[in-house]
Amino acid sequence: MAQGFYLHVSGTGCAAVRSKNPLFQSVPFLERIGSLIDEVYFWATHSGAELDLLLIKNGTRVGVECKRIDAPRLTPAMRTALADLELNKLVVVYSGTQPYKLADNVRVLPLSQAIQDEASL
């Protein structure tokens, strides 16, 4: 069986998400997300741009990307998601240890910080 997960969220809406990204296989991360949001979606375009998670809470749109690289950078797909989805912010979760800013509304966070800090999502 391929690695991945399925997440079903009910509330103002429901969605299913599947990811092969090992960062999403962190149970505390999934539990944290589930307690903070009203709706969750996976988003992709026909041209190949995608966003791992689109979280919606009280009308605020937060994009979440998970990366397995040492220093994530702003990608064309992230720029497309920011514009097309009108994201309030984009959080890039990675396995490193230092948070940093990629753009005005784009932050890179270690997985441990994303789990612990409700305001980061």
C-alpha positions in Angstrom: 0.0 0.0 0.0 1.3 3.5 -0.9 2.2 5.8 2.0 -0.4 8.6 2.5 -3.4 9.6 4.4 -7.0 10.4 4.1 -8.5 13.2 6.1 -12.2 13.9 6.3 -13.4 17.1 7.9 -17.0 17.9 8.7 -18.4 21.2 9.8 -19.3 23.9 7.3 -18.1 21.5 4.6 -16.4 18.3 4.1 -13.4 17.2 2.1 -11.0 14.4 1.6 -7.3 14.8 1.2 -4.6 12.3 0.2 -0.9 13.0 0.4 2.2 10.9 -0.1 4.2 13.6 1.7 5.8 12.1 4.9 5.4 15.4 6.8 1.6 14.9 6.6 1.9 11.5 8.2 2.6 13.2 11.5 -0.4 12.5 13.7 0.0 15.6 15.9 0.1 17.8 12.8 -3.1 16.3 11.5 -4.8 16.5 14.9 -3.8 20.1 15.2 -5.1 21.0 11.7 -8.4 19.2 12.4 -9.0 21.3 15.6 -8.3 24.6 13.9 -10.3 24.6 10.6 -13.8 24.6 9.2 -12.9 23.3 5.8 -9.8 21.6 4.2 -9.1 21.0 0.5 -6.3 19.8 -1.8 -6.0 22.1 -4.8 -4.5 21.6 -8.3 -4.6 23.1 -11.7 -4.5 21.3 -15.1 -1.1 23.0 -15.7 0.4 21.2 -12.7 0.3 23.8 -10.0 -0.9 22.4 -6.7 -1.3 23.2 -3.0 -1.1 20.5 -0.4 -3.8 22.0 1.8 -6.2 24.9 1.6 -7.5 25.6 5.1 -10.5 27.8 5.7 -11.4 29.1 9.1 -13.9 31.9 9.6 -13.4 33.0 6.0 -9.6 33.2 6.3 -7.8 31.2 3.6 -4.5 29.6 4.5 -2.4 27.6 2.2 -0.1 24.8 3.5 2.8 23.3 1.5 5.0 20.6 3.0 8.5 20.3 1.7 11.3 17.8 2.3 14.1 20.1 1.4 16.6 22.0 3.6 15.6 25.5 2.4 12.2 25.8 0.8 11.8 28.7 -1.7 8.9 30.4 -3.2 7.9 28.4 -6.3 5.7 29.3 -9.3 3.0 26.9 -8.0 3.0 28.8 -4.7 2.6 32.1 -6.5 -0.2 30.7 -8.6 -2.0 29.4 -5.4 -1.6 32.8 -3.7 -3.1 34.7 -6.6 -5.8 32.2 -7.7 -7.1 31.2 -4.3 -6.6 34.7 -2.8 -4.8 33.3 0.2 -4.5 35.4 3.3 -1.2 33.6 4.0 0.8 30.6 2.9 2.7 28.4 5.4 5.5 26.2 4.1 6.1 23.4 6.6 9.5 21.6 6.5 11.7 19.3 8.5 14.3 22.0 9.3 14.7 23.9 12.5 14.5 27.6 11.6 11.4 29.6 10.7 11.9 32.3 8.1 9.9 34.6 5.8 9.7 34.1 2.0 7.4 37.0 1.2 5.0 39.3 2.9 2.4 36.6 3.5 4.6 33.5 3.1 6.3 31.9 6.1 8.5 28.8 6.3 8.0 26.9 9.6 9.6 23.8 11.1 7.1 21.0 11.5 7.5 21.1 15.3 6.5 24.8 15.4 3.5 24.3 13.1 2.3 21.6 15.5 2.7 23.7 18.6 1.8 27.3 17.4 -1.9 27.7 16.6 -1.2 31.2 15.2 1.2 29.8 12.6 -1.7 28.2 10.8 
